[in-house]
């Protein structure tokens, strides 16, 4: 269990949970007793009987149970923590760099034969693993604010910890470290382009004529209906699946950057190196605990994209472990590494092992970093704003109108041209605003009164109905569970922890004479503004081209459409290339599905007597 998860973190509780079903399901099956059924049991025999083992609850179990509806921070996890990272590094040696460097394109036959690899590792009987990490810009911004460095420098410090000579590989039983550390911003570019295409396809006249089959509303091969709701926030997705299944037809089918990065890493490396996905271990460093929940979804495993997968094979998760910005500090401390003293410069390029595909290597590890979106796009990836910019680029002369709602976390956007509104969209952050959103999207029930109109429901006040119609006019809604967006995730360093971290890291002297007062909401808000400043202040490298193209090439058309410095043509070529080298359809790589989660937890179960009595009454009989 993560040591930093506690009841104090539950600041967005939705409703009281009822009894968890998992302990009941995990009780041991009673074995047949061959002893005399009429034998009296003595106290000695009763005391000698072995008690049942304690129930083990995992994130996957919690996904299958609708008894609790809180944020994923309430889930007590045992497998996704900094301790699990260290345990895995100490258990499995890294695949040797020499083998990767010289056999990255030869496949399993040449690679294993020429280097003498046994179970993927030279000279080791234990199966080796290929360690890969991905880091979100929000987590980097949190650490940047703590250590008073830039977001880029914070990213370099994380890379030095995970892959550098003075990082994790300098200790441990195996001396294992991470071969690649990937910035999720590059995969987010693919998500943004795909999100804009998804909205365009959903709003097309052809899509409006197709109705999904009953029971397939959240399937991967269906087109979401407007308003399309963002799917990148797993806390919001969990809430929708368990409590409001009528939302499923509206959810975007697009994978999050974390999930898409995991799919790319495991599918490409498995194909290029000829190793099973189980030998590739993906760590994600994210801003919130909800991402641990996302990594545990059964839909985000090798079964979704591995062509040779059958039901009898083990499903390998695309993301094996998720830790947060706070946990990355615990990770360094557990190995006795002073995070503040780590080099702020990037890793030496001479020691970097190329990703086993030139195009994807140039994509994942660009020669210059692209800055995060500007403040108007928000701190949650900029899905909504990129879609608005895409429609603005298609309609020269149009402009984006912004209207604030009842609070700062509810904002309405429109792309307008003269008096014409081309598209309307909105942003809803925080569970209070989300609950208001889903209430407006709830389908109207037919009146049961004689002569009542079909499709009309009794709702208090006409204003509520009008508000519901307004929400349904949106083409896209960016939904995030955390107020203020992803930089305010539950796994970020909180304001009350900053001084403690700085004192521990040796960059601040303790002040025992005048202890600082306990920070309140005002101080937390001010701290969040500093994290946002670090997030938005990251600048482009000087050698980046003005059009945003980081890898000049003549392979793509000169008149490609560029939105927010992202080349849509280049991105589509890369996704098609990914599909070609893995032999998997793009739909299975980029998209996922959602399901209605049902449970009998908290419901009164009908006894056999009640069931028989009900059948008798139905048949016209009685007692």
LUMFI-326025 format. One record per residue (C-alpha): residue number from 1; x, y, z. Coordinates in pm, whole numbers. Example, Ala and Ser with C-alpha at 12.3 -4.5 7.8 and 13.67 -1.06 7.14 Angstrom:
BEGIN
{1, {1230, -450, 780}}
{2, {1367, -106, 714}}
//
This chain:
BEGIN
{1, {0, 0, 0}}
{2, {121, 348, -77}}
{3, {231, 508, 247}}
{4, {91, 847, 147}}
{5, {-268, 731, 94}}
{6, {-484, 803, 396}}
{7, {-836, 901, 492}}
{8, {-721, 1264, 511}}
{9, {-689, 1267, 131}}
{10, {-1061, 1202, 80}}
{11, {-1173, 1554, -1}}
{12, {-1408, 1463, -288}}
{13, {-1619, 1189, -132}}
{14, {-1939, 1131, -330}}
{15, {-2160, 907, -119}}
{16, {-2122, 655, 161}}
{17, {-1993, 318, 48}}
{18, {-2171, 1, 150}}
{19, {-2028, -337, 240}}
{20, {-1752, -444, 1}}
{21, {-1832, -761, -188}}
{22, {-1473, -877, -221}}
{23, {-1425, -1030, 129}}
{24, {-1740, -1238, 72}}
{25, {-1622, -1363, -266}}
{26, {-1277, -1458, -138}}
{27, {-1392, -1674, 153}}
{28, {-1243, -2026, 120}}
{29, {-1468, -2296, -16}}
{30, {-1586, -2526, 260}}
{31, {-1432, -2867, 217}}
{32, {-1644, -3179, 260}}
{33, {-1614, -3312, 611}}
{34, {-1603, -3694, 627}}
{35, {-1636, -3702, 1005}}
{36, {-1952, -3803, 1184}}
{37, {-2215, -3540, 1127}}
{38, {-2358, -3598, 1474}}
{39, {-2027, -3570, 1657}}
{40, {-2017, -3297, 1918}}
{41, {-1740, -3044, 1848}}
{42, {-1524, -2970, 2148}}
{43, {-1373, -2634, 2237}}
{44, {-1026, -2775, 2168}}
{45, {-1122, -2871, 1812}}
{46, {-1287, -2536, 1752}}
{47, {-977, -2352, 1874}}
{48, {-749, -2567, 1656}}
{49, {-948, -2488, 1339}}
{50, {-759, -2259, 1102}}
{51, {-919, -1916, 1055}}
{52, {-992, -1810, 696}}
{53, {-716, -1606, 530}}
{54, {-765, -1229, 512}}
{55, {-931, -1098, 199}}
{56, {-703, -938, -57}}
{57, {-851, -639, -241}}
{58, {-689, -504, -555}}
{59, {-771, -215, -784}}
{60, {-923, -455, -1035}}
{61, {-1160, -584, -768}}
{62, {-1269, -230, -687}}
{63, {-1342, -167, -1054}}
{64, {-1579, -465, -1051}}
{65, {-1772, -337, -749}}
{66, {-2010, -44, -739}}
{67, {-2041, -46, -363}}
{68, {-1807, 250, -326}}
{69, {-1817, 570, -528}}
{70, {-1526, 793, -429}}
{71, {-1214, 910, -600}}
{72, {-952, 643, -655}}
{73, {-750, 803, -377}}
{74, {-975, 606, -139}}
{75, {-853, 276, -277}}
{76, {-588, 111, -61}}
{77, {-351, -33, -316}}
{78, {-70, -277, -256}}
{79, {81, -323, -601}}
{80, {119, 30, -738}}
{81, {360, 219, -518}}
{82, {725, 322, -504}}
{83, {791, 5, -303}}
{84, {669, -207, -593}}
{85, {904, -21, -828}}
{86, {1204, -99, -610}}
{87, {1097, -459, -557}}
{88, {1065, -516, -932}}
{89, {1402, -355, -1004}}
{90, {1564, -573, -737}}
{91, {1397, -891, -865}}
{92, {1457, -862, -1239}}
{93, {1782, -759, -1408}}
{94, {1756, -519, -1698}}
{95, {1795, -652, -2048}}
{96, {2156, -583, -2141}}
{97, {2209, -259, -2327}}
{98, {2457, -422, -2568}}
{99, {2195, -666, -2683}}
{100, {1940, -390, -2735}}
{101, {2183, -165, -2920}}
{102, {2305, -428, -3164}}
{103, {1994, -637, -3217}}
{104, {1716, -383, -3207}}
{105, {1600, -457, -3561}}
{106, {1695, -818, -3607}}
{107, {1418, -992, -3417}}
{108, {1429, -1281, -3178}}
{109, {1628, -1531, -3384}}
{110, {1932, -1317, -3463}}
{111, {1914, -1126, -3136}}
{112, {1913, -1428, -2910}}
{113, {2155, -1637, -3113}}
{114, {2423, -1371, -3156}}
{115, {2426, -1246, -2797}}
{116, {2371, -1567, -2609}}
{117, {2064, -1438, -2427}}
{118, {1900, -1687, -2195}}
{119, {1544, -1587, -2108}}
{120, {1627, -1236, -2222}}
{121, {1931, -1183, -1997}}
{122, {2295, -1271, -2046}}
{123, {2412, -1524, -1790}}
{124, {2112, -1495, -1561}}
{125, {1859, -1767, -1488}}
{126, {1599, -1505, -1385}}
{127, {1392, -1363, -1666}}
{128, {1502, -1010, -1739}}
{129, {1279, -714, -1806}}
{130, {1299, -409, -2024}}
{131, {1217, -110, -1802}}
{132, {1049, 192, -1961}}
{133, {902, 498, -1786}}
{134, {672, 778, -1898}}
{135, {641, 1112, -1720}}
{136, {353, 1361, -1733}}
{137, {419, 1738, -1752}}
{138, {191, 1801, -1450}}
{139, {410, 1581, -1227}}
{140, {719, 1763, -1352}}
{141, {555, 2099, -1277}}
{142, {480, 1993, -918}}
{143, {843, 1901, -853}}
{144, {964, 2212, -1035}}
{145, {766, 2431, -795}}
{146, {901, 2242, -492}}
{147, {1267, 2273, -592}}
{148, {1244, 2615, -760}}
{149, {1361, 2484, -1096}}
{150, {1207, 2490, -1442}}
{151, {972, 2220, -1561}}
{152, {1239, 2103, -1807}}
{153, {1499, 2077, -1531}}
{154, {1257, 1881, -1313}}
{155, {1210, 1639, -1602}}
{156, {1586, 1600, -1634}}
{157, {1613, 1524, -1262}}
{158, {1350, 1252, -1294}}
{159, {1536, 1103, -1591}}
{160, {1862, 1110, -1395}}
{161, {1691, 928, -1108}}
{162, {1541, 657, -1329}}
{163, {1821, 611, -1584}}
{164, {2126, 810, -1479}}
{165, {2449, 671, -1330}}
{166, {2377, 833, -991}}
{167, {2015, 719, -985}}
{168, {1838, 392, -909}}
{169, {2081, 176, -1106}}
{170, {2363, 275, -869}}
{171, {2209, 59, -598}}
{172, {1977, -235, -563}}
{173, {2035, -606, -595}}
{174, {2040, -616, -976}}
{175, {2162, -266, -1061}}
{176, {1859, -229, -1288}}
{177, {1748, 100, -1433}}
{178, {1509, 233, -1694}}
{179, {1624, 210, -2055}}
{180, {1392, 488, -2179}}
{181, {1210, 776, -2009}}
{182, {938, 914, -2235}}
{183, {761, 1249, -2211}}
{184, {385, 1186, -2237}}
{185, {350, 1521, -2416}}
{186, {458, 1355, -2739}}
{187, {185, 1092, -2713}}
{188, {-62, 1361, -2614}}
{189, {-12, 1517, -2957}}
{190, {-146, 1197, -3113}}
{191, {-438, 1206, -2867}}
{192, {-522, 1566, -2959}}
{193, {-530, 1496, -3332}}
{194, {-739, 1182, -3279}}
{195, {-978, 1370, -3049}}
{196, {-1041, 1637, -3313}}
{197, {-1110, 1367, -3574}}
{198, {-1344, 1186, -3335}}
{199, {-1553, 1499, -3286}}
{200, {-1562, 1567, -3660}}
{201, {-1677, 1213, -3736}}
{202, {-1939, 1218, -3459}}
{203, {-2090, 1542, -3589}}
{204, {-2103, 1423, -3951}}
{205, {-2449, 1357, -4102}}
{206, {-2359, 992, -4161}}
{207, {-2291, 930, -3791}}
{208, {-2629, 1069, -3687}}
{209, {-2805, 802, -3893}}
{210, {-2634, 512, -3714}}
{211, {-2778, 394, -3383}}
{212, {-2574, 161, -3162}}
{213, {-2718, -177, -3078}}
{214, {-2863, -213, -2727}}
{215, {-2587, -306, -2485}}
{216, {-2305, -177, -2709}}
{217, {-2323, 191, -2613}}
{218, {-1966, 199, -2485}}
{219, {-1811, -41, -2737}}
{220, {-1485, 42, -2911}}
{221, {-1638, 22, -3260}}
{222, {-1919, 268, -3191}}
{223, {-1918, 641, -3252}}
{224, {-1987, 854, -2944}}
{225, {-2278, 1092, -2964}}
{226, {-2272, 1461, -2884}}
{227, {-2187, 1602, -2646}}
{228, {-1868, 1395, -2645}}
{229, {-1715, 1379, -2297}}
{230, {-1341, 1352, -2233}}
{231, {-1216, 1006, -2134}}
{232, {-865, 1096, -2015}}
{233, {-966, 1132, -1646}}
{234, {-1004, 784, -1491}}
{235, {-1174, 913, -1174}}
{236, {-1450, 1060, -1390}}
{237, {-1474, 744, -1602}}
{238, {-1506, 521, -1293}}
{239, {-1779, 747, -1158}}
{240, {-1971, 741, -1488}}
{241, {-1950, 364, -1534}}
{242, {-2070, 288, -1182}}
{243, {-2339, 548, -1126}}
{244, {-2455, 695, -1457}}
{245, {-2445, 432, -1735}}
{246, {-2655, 656, -1960}}
{247, {-2336, 860, -2000}}
{248, {-2152, 574, -2179}}
{249, {-2275, 667, -2531}}
{250, {-2121, 1012, -2481}}
{251, {-1775, 904, -2366}}
{252, {-1484, 954, -2603}}
{253, {-1341, 616, -2706}}
{254, {-989, 759, -2721}}
{255, {-724, 625, -2484}}
{256, {-548, 864, -2248}}
{257, {-181, 958, -2310}}
{258, {-78, 718, -2031}}
{259, {-269, 429, -2185}}
{260, {-160, 512, -2539}}
{261, {204, 532, -2432}}
{262, {179, 190, -2267}}
{263, {22, 36, -2575}}
{264, {290, 179, -2805}}
{265, {577, 76, -2578}}
{266, {467, -283, -2536}}
{267, {338, -347, -2887}}
{268, {642, -205, -3068}}
{269, {910, -342, -2836}}
{270, {746, -683, -2827}}
{271, {735, -692, -3206}}
{272, {1085, -551, -3271}}
{273, {1272, -744, -3003}}
{274, {1070, -1063, -3022}}
{275, {1001, -1071, -2650}}
{276, {663, -1121, -2479}}
{277, {485, -818, -2329}}
{278, {544, -965, -1983}}
{279, {915, -885, -2020}}
{280, {844, -516, -2076}}
{281, {771, -319, -1759}}
{282, {609, 22, -1797}}
{283, {611, 275, -1513}}
{284, {400, 592, -1542}}
{285, {457, 901, -1326}}
{286, {127, 1086, -1308}}
{287, {-34, 1372, -1111}}
{288, {-315, 1171, -945}}
{289, {-390, 838, -782}}
{290, {-679, 778, -1023}}
{291, {-424, 682, -1286}}
{292, {-348, 372, -1081}}
{293, {-711, 279, -1131}}
{294, {-683, 332, -1505}}
{295, {-378, 106, -1528}}
{296, {-583, -174, -1368}}
{297, {-859, -171, -1631}}
{298, {-905, -502, -1808}}
{299, {-958, -317, -2138}}
{300, {-606, -173, -2130}}
{301, {-410, -497, -2159}}
{302, {-229, -696, -2427}}
{303, {-556, -879, -2502}}
{304, {-679, -566, -2680}}
{305, {-397, -549, -2936}}
{306, {-199, -876, -2935}}
{307, {-309, -1069, -3243}}
{308, {-207, -1408, -3106}}
{309, {-383, -1355, -2772}}
{310, {-647, -1606, -2666}}
{311, {-868, -1625, -2360}}
{312, {-640, -1877, -2189}}
{313, {-334, -1648, -2202}}
{314, {-254, -1406, -1924}}
{315, {-352, -1047, -1988}}
{316, {-49, -819, -1952}}
{317, {-130, -462, -1851}}
{318, {-10, -186, -2081}}
{319, {93, 14, -1773}}
{320, {235, -203, -1496}}
{321, {271, 58, -1223}}
{322, {174, 420, -1162}}
{323, {332, 648, -904}}
{324, {278, 1017, -843}}
{325, {499, 1322, -795}}
{326, {491, 1271, -419}}
{327, {584, 906, -459}}
{328, {881, 981, -684}}
{329, {1034, 1157, -382}}
{330, {965, 849, -168}}
{331, {1130, 640, -439}}
{332, {1450, 844, -422}}
{333, {1452, 853, -42}}
{334, {1407, 476, -17}}
{335, {1735, 433, -209}}
{336, {1912, 704, -9}}
{337, {1923, 941, -306}}
{338, {1894, 1314, -249}}
{339, {1656, 1420, -525}}
{340, {1758, 1786, -503}}
{341, {2121, 1697, -573}}
{342, {2047, 1508, -896}}
{343, {2187, 1669, -1212}}
{344, {1949, 1910, -1381}}
{345, {2102, 1847, -1722}}
{346, {1968, 1585, -1965}}
{347, {2119, 1240, -1991}}
{348, {2418, 1202, -2219}}
{349, {2304, 1138, -2575}}
{350, {2599, 905, -2631}}
{351, {2461, 663, -2373}}
{352, {2108, 668, -2512}}
{353, {1986, 353, -2683}}
{354, {1779, 430, -2994}}
{355, {1420, 313, -2991}}
{356, {1399, 16, -3230}}
{357, {1234, 212, -3511}}
{358, {1382, 530, -3661}}
{359, {1050, 708, -3715}}
{360, {918, 632, -3369}}
{361, {1255, 714, -3213}}
{362, {1243, 1061, -3370}}
{363, {884, 1098, -3251}}
{364, {934, 982, -2892}}
{365, {1271, 1151, -2839}}
{366, {1264, 1478, -3036}}
{367, {1576, 1689, -3062}}
{368, {1389, 1974, -2892}}
{369, {1105, 1989, -2644}}
{370, {769, 2138, -2726}}
{371, {629, 2361, -2455}}
{372, {301, 2286, -2280}}
{373, {-16, 2454, -2398}}
{374, {-79, 2814, -2298}}
{375, {-295, 2905, -2001}}
{376, {-617, 2937, -2198}}
{377, {-589, 2570, -2297}}
{378, {-583, 2462, -1932}}
{379, {-353, 2232, -1741}}
{380, {-523, 1904, -1838}}
{381, {-381, 1843, -2181}}
{382, {-571, 2097, -2390}}
{383, {-816, 1857, -2558}}
{384, {-1099, 2107, -2576}}
{385, {-887, 2397, -2695}}
{386, {-716, 2190, -2965}}
{387, {-1057, 2088, -3101}}
{388, {-1165, 2452, -3104}}
{389, {-845, 2552, -3283}}
{390, {-898, 2274, -3538}}
{391, {-1242, 2411, -3626}}
{392, {-1105, 2764, -3630}}
{393, {-834, 2660, -3878}}
{394, {-1101, 2506, -4102}}
{395, {-1301, 2830, -4096}}
{396, {-1068, 3123, -4176}}
{397, {-1182, 3446, -4016}}
{398, {-1358, 3275, -3726}}
{399, {-1282, 3345, -3361}}
{400, {-1312, 3165, -3026}}
{401, {-1557, 3312, -2775}}
{402, {-1512, 3235, -2404}}
{403, {-1787, 3277, -2140}}
{404, {-1729, 3189, -1774}}
{405, {-1999, 2987, -1599}}
{406, {-2111, 2988, -1237}}
{407, {-1750, 2932, -1121}}
{408, {-1398, 2926, -1261}}
{409, {-1420, 2552, -1336}}
{410, {-1720, 2588, -1567}}
{411, {-1641, 2767, -1893}}
{412, {-1831, 2773, -2222}}
{413, {-1654, 2811, -2558}}
{414, {-1780, 2883, -2907}}
{415, {-1620, 2910, -3248}}
{416, {-1810, 3191, -3419}}
{417, {-1792, 3351, -3759}}
{418, {-1996, 3668, -3779}}
{419, {-2338, 3582, -3640}}
{420, {-2295, 3208, -3703}}
{421, {-2191, 2967, -3425}}
{422, {-1987, 2687, -3582}}
{423, {-1937, 2473, -3271}}
{424, {-2007, 2502, -2898}}
{425, {-1811, 2329, -2624}}
{426, {-1754, 2355, -2251}}
{427, {-1522, 2269, -1963}}
{428, {-1646, 2109, -1639}}
{429, {-1383, 2053, -1368}}
{430, {-1446, 1914, -1018}}
{431, {-1701, 1657, -903}}
{432, {-1957, 1914, -794}}
{433, {-1972, 2055, -1145}}
{434, {-1960, 1704, -1295}}
{435, {-2267, 1601, -1096}}
{436, {-2449, 1904, -1233}}
{437, {-2341, 1806, -1585}}
{438, {-2459, 1444, -1567}}
{439, {-2794, 1548, -1420}}
{440, {-2853, 1765, -1724}}
{441, {-2767, 1478, -1958}}
{442, {-3003, 1232, -1791}}
{443, {-3264, 1115, -2043}}
{444, {-3619, 1227, -1979}}
{445, {-3862, 958, -1865}}
{446, {-4198, 908, -2023}}
{447, {-4493, 1021, -1812}}
{448, {-4693, 739, -1652}}
{449, {-5004, 950, -1614}}
{450, {-5298, 883, -1850}}
{451, {-5268, 1113, -2144}}
{452, {-4916, 1215, -2047}}
{453, {-4671, 1302, -2323}}
{454, {-4399, 1052, -2408}}
{455, {-4049, 1166, -2331}}
{456, {-4153, 1434, -2084}}
{457, {-4040, 1408, -1725}}
{458, {-4140, 1616, -1427}}
{459, {-3844, 1824, -1322}}
{460, {-3852, 2108, -1072}}
{461, {-3860, 2434, -1261}}
{462, {-3837, 2519, -1628}}
{463, {-3485, 2656, -1580}}
{464, {-3353, 2306, -1515}}
{465, {-3493, 2181, -1846}}
{466, {-3351, 2478, -2029}}
{467, {-3011, 2415, -1875}}
{468, {-3027, 2055, -1985}}
{469, {-3094, 2157, -2341}}
{470, {-2798, 2394, -2325}}
{471, {-2563, 2113, -2228}}
{472, {-2693, 1896, -2510}}
{473, {-2602, 2172, -2755}}
{474, {-2233, 2123, -2680}}
{475, {-2031, 1921, -2926}}
{476, {-1756, 1845, -2674}}
{477, {-1711, 1877, -2298}}
{478, {-1371, 1851, -2127}}
{479, {-1441, 1675, -1797}}
{480, {-1182, 1646, -1520}}
{481, {-1245, 1529, -1163}}
{482, {-998, 1766, -996}}
{483, {-1096, 2132, -945}}
{484, {-850, 2344, -1136}}
{485, {-740, 2059, -1360}}
{486, {-464, 1799, -1354}}
{487, {-202, 2018, -1189}}
{488, {-423, 1990, -879}}
{489, {-416, 1609, -881}}
{490, {-423, 1419, -553}}
{491, {-71, 1285, -609}}
{492, {90, 1626, -642}}
{493, {298, 1774, -361}}
{494, {63, 1965, -130}}
{495, {141, 2304, 18}}
{496, {165, 2164, 372}}
{497, {436, 1922, 255}}
{498, {661, 2167, 74}}
{499, {865, 2286, 374}}
{500, {904, 1930, 500}}
{501, {1034, 1813, 162}}
{502, {1274, 2106, 129}}
{503, {1412, 2052, 479}}
{504, {1458, 1680, 415}}
{505, {1634, 1749, 84}}
{506, {1866, 1998, 252}}
{507, {1760, 2305, 54}}
{508, {1587, 2478, 346}}
{509, {1683, 2521, 711}}
{510, {1430, 2418, 977}}
{511, {1279, 2699, 1182}}
{512, {1202, 2560, 1526}}
{513, {1166, 2901, 1688}}
{514, {861, 3009, 1495}}
{515, {675, 2714, 1343}}
{516, {471, 2815, 1044}}
{517, {92, 2807, 1079}}
{518, {-94, 2523, 915}}
{519, {-171, 2618, 554}}
{520, {-535, 2664, 463}}
{521, {-735, 2677, 138}}
{522, {-592, 3019, 53}}
{523, {-233, 2893, 81}}
{524, {-319, 2582, -121}}
{525, {-469, 2800, -395}}
{526, {-157, 3016, -402}}
{527, {58, 2705, -420}}
{528, {-148, 2569, -709}}
{529, {-89, 2895, -896}}
{530, {287, 2839, -858}}
{531, {254, 2486, -996}}
{532, {50, 2623, -1287}}
{533, {316, 2887, -1347}}
{534, {581, 2615, -1368}}
{535, {358, 2417, -1604}}
{536, {289, 2705, -1841}}
{537, {635, 2865, -1826}}
{538, {815, 2584, -2009}}
{539, {951, 2731, -2333}}
{540, {1035, 2589, -2670}}
{541, {1396, 2513, -2744}}
{542, {1571, 2768, -2958}}
{543, {1640, 2520, -3233}}
{544, {1275, 2433, -3284}}
{545, {1133, 2538, -3618}}
{546, {872, 2812, -3622}}
{547, {607, 2577, -3761}}
{548, {649, 2331, -3474}}
{549, {802, 2056, -3689}}
{550, {1083, 1911, -3478}}
{551, {1219, 1668, -3732}}
{552, {1250, 1834, -4072}}
{553, {1176, 1594, -4351}}
{554, {1051, 1601, -4707}}
{555, {849, 1284, -4655}}
{556, {523, 1467, -4589}}
{557, {332, 1716, -4806}}
{558, {441, 2077, -4790}}
{559, {81, 2200, -4743}}
{560, {8, 1987, -4437}}
{561, {-241, 2131, -4190}}
{562, {-75, 2248, -3869}}
{563, {-287, 2321, -3562}}
{564, {-127, 2450, -3242}}
{565, {216, 2363, -3383}}
{566, {107, 2000, -3435}}
{567, {130, 1859, -3784}}
{568, {-186, 1656, -3834}}
{569, {-53, 1486, -4147}}
{570, {271, 1385, -3977}}
{571, {83, 1251, -3676}}
{572, {-148, 1042, -3893}}
{573, {148, 904, -4086}}
{574, {313, 802, -3759}}
{575, {0, 628, -3629}}
{576, {-37, 444, -3960}}
{577, {329, 344, -3940}}
{578, {274, 212, -3587}}
{579, {-15, 4, -3715}}
{580, {194, -131, -4004}}
{581, {491, -247, -3797}}
{582, {272, -419, -3536}}
{583, {11, -558, -3773}}
{584, {-268, -423, -3550}}
{585, {-554, -204, -3667}}
{586, {-535, 159, -3558}}
{587, {-872, 131, -3388}}
{588, {-742, -137, -3151}}
{589, {-431, 70, -3077}}
{590, {-586, 413, -3022}}
{591, {-929, 343, -2878}}
{592, {-1087, 151, -2592}}
{593, {-1431, 61, -2455}}
{594, {-1639, 126, -2146}}
{595, {-1889, -88, -1961}}
{596, {-2175, -46, -1719}}
{597, {-2056, -171, -1379}}
{598, {-2330, -347, -1184}}
{599, {-2327, -514, -845}}
{600, {-2569, -661, -592}}
{601, {-2370, -505, -309}}
{602, {-2606, -342, -60}}
{603, {-2914, -494, -222}}
{604, {-3135, -733, -30}}
{605, {-3105, -1080, -180}}
{606, {-3421, -1283, -226}}
{607, {-3437, -1603, -22}}
{608, {-3539, -1937, -172}}
{609, {-3871, -1921, 14}}
{610, {-3947, -1576, -128}}
{611, {-3849, -1689, -477}}
{612, {-4074, -1997, -464}}
{613, {-4359, -1792, -323}}
{614, {-4320, -1543, -606}}
{615, {-4331, -1819, -866}}
{616, {-4643, -1965, -707}}
{617, {-4823, -1633, -714}}
{618, {-4720, -1580, -1076}}
{619, {-4863, -1922, -1166}}
{620, {-5196, -1836, -1001}}
{621, {-5151, -2058, -701}}
{622, {-5097, -1987, -335}}
{623, {-5026, -2144, 2}}
//
